[in-house]
């Protein structure tokens, strides 16, 4: 099977469940942002991180693929059983991962700028891409509302990525980069 189909040469793409939409449609933007987030997480996983964090990110990457597939479905024609749907258990696992990571960290005393170690910088980049994906998914509400759990999942994932950035710095003995008020 060839990788190219030529069906998108006119600026449209097909959705699961039938139907074609512009590649510039809000739905395509939303699942494209989720795909970019997944790629950035793959990049983050190339930096030295412990096996537990890597396993968590591997699971998250699979779940993000599920989110993207759900967003790529024709509204009202979801492909039940085609891919697993994100559910409350997925959100709970993210929350548990956040709680576990925070046990190692001192309470946050100030705003933190992206940076520190290479791993932390990658997690901060993933966090900002996650927030952008979340905004794109929320923007669909006026057009074709996604399931609310998808927005909650992305929101919690961005929190996890922030905590993982702090954890990467902490474990490397590198302080977080504090924000300081200009002119102070």
RANOR-V207850 format. One record per backbone hydrogen bond with DSSP energy under -0.5 kcal/mol. CO is the residue of the C=O (numbers start at 0). NH is the residue of the N-H. Records with the same first field share a line. If there is no record, write none. Layout:
# RANOR-V207850
CO: NH / NH
This chain:
# RANOR-V207850
5: 8
7: 10
10: 22
12: 20
14: 17
15: 73
18: 14
20: 12
21: 24
24: 28
25: 29
26: 30
27: 31
28: 32
29: 33
30: 34
31: 35
32: 36
33: 37
34: 38
35: 39
36: 40
37: 41
38: 42
39: 43
40: 44
42: 45
43: 46
46: 48
49: 53
50: 54
51: 55
52: 56
53: 57
54: 58
55: 59
56: 60
57: 61
58: 62
59: 63
60: 64
61: 65
62: 66
63: 67
64: 68
65: 69
66: 70
67: 71
69: 72
71: 15
73: 76
77: 79
78: 81 / 82
86: 89 / 90
87: 91
88: 92
89: 93
90: 94
91: 95
92: 96
93: 97
94: 98
95: 99
96: 100
97: 101
98: 102
99: 102
100: 103
101: 104
110: 178
112: 176
114: 116
116: 120
117: 121
118: 122
119: 123
120: 124
121: 125
122: 126
123: 127
124: 128
125: 129
126: 130
127: 131
128: 132
129: 133
130: 134
131: 135
132: 136
133: 137
134: 138
135: 139
136: 139
137: 140
138: 141
139: 142 / 143
140: 144
146: 149 / 150
147: 151
148: 152
149: 153
150: 154
151: 155
152: 156
153: 157
154: 158
155: 159
156: 160
157: 161
158: 162
159: 163
160: 164
161: 165
162: 166
163: 167
164: 168
165: 169
166: 170
167: 171
168: 172 / 173
169: 172
172: 174
175: 177
176: 112
180: 183
